Amino acid sequence: MAVAQPEEKLEAMKSLCEHILPGRWAESRQPNEKELKATLVMRLPIEEFSAKVRQGPPIDDEEDYSFPTWAGVIPLEMVPGAPENDPRLDPKTPVPAYVRRYSRKR
């Protein structure tokens, strides 16, 4: 369901922004009326979800181990790099602490 009320749209956008990068919303330019109208915010009920999460090597059926194909794990990481300024940013603008400390670990 689309969120129609501008105040509710702003609150949803703020919540998402603050979830991704706490402190950013207060420091950012707020969307103007045209941008707000052009942005679709959806309210989606989560009726069901599932996840398969485990650690360690694969656990295959015994007969699968004789099949001549690779099996294993590819570990994935997402590591933030050093902040990079917009080339048009005033070079005297400091990088905010919330950007320097950015981490998805919470």
N, C-alpha and C positions, 0 to 999 in steps of 0.2 A: 504494500500500500504506500502510495506517495505521501510524503509529509507536505502539507499545503501552507500551514501557518509560518510566516517568516521567522517569528521568534523561536518556534520549535525547530525549524531548519537550522537556525544559527546555533542553538544549543546542541543539536546533534553534530554539527560541524566542529564546534568547540570541543565536544567530548572526544571525537575521533582525533583531532589535532593534538589534544593534551595526552591522549593515550600513546600516540606515536612519539611525540617530543614534548614532554611536560615543560611548561613555561613559554612555549612558542606563541600561543594564541594571544596573550596579553601584549606581546611585542610586535605582532603582525598587523598589517593593515586589514581592517575588517572588510568583508565583501560589500560592494556597493549594491544598490537595488537591482541593477541590470545583471550583475554576476549572480546575485541570490536567486533571481528569477530563472536564470539559465542553468542553475545547479539543481539536479534531481537528488533528493534525499529519500531513501526508501526505509520503511519500517517493515522488517521481515521477522515474523515469529519463528523461533527455532522450535519446531515440533519434535524433531528427533535428530540425533547425530550419532556418529560412531567414529572411533579412532582406533587404529592399530598401532600401538606403541610398544616397543620392546627393546631390549639391549642385548648385545652379544651376537654370536654367529647365527646363521640360519639353522633352523631345525627342519630338515627334510624327512620325508618318508624313507625308510631304509633302502628300498629299491631305486630311489632317485639318485643315490650316491654313485651308482654304476654308470649313470648317463654321462657322456663325455662333454660336459659344458661347465663353464665357470660358475661357481656359486660363491657368494661372499657378501660383504658389506662395503658400501662406499660411504664413509663418514662425511657429513656435510657440516660446514660451519658458516655462519654469517658474521663477519668481523668488520666493524666500522673502521674506515680509514680516517686520516686526518681531514678536518674540515677544509673545503676549498671555497674561497670567496668568489662570488659572482664577479666576472671581470669588470662590470660597470659599477660595482660597489665602491663607495668612497673608501679609500685605503685606510683612513683614520678610524673607520668603524670597527670596534673590537668584536671579536668572536665571543658571543655570550657563553657564560659558564655552562648552561644547559646543553649547548652544542658541543663544547669541549668534553663534557662528561658523558656524552651520549652512550647509552648501553641498552640493549633489549633485555638484559638480565634484571629481573625485579623480584 
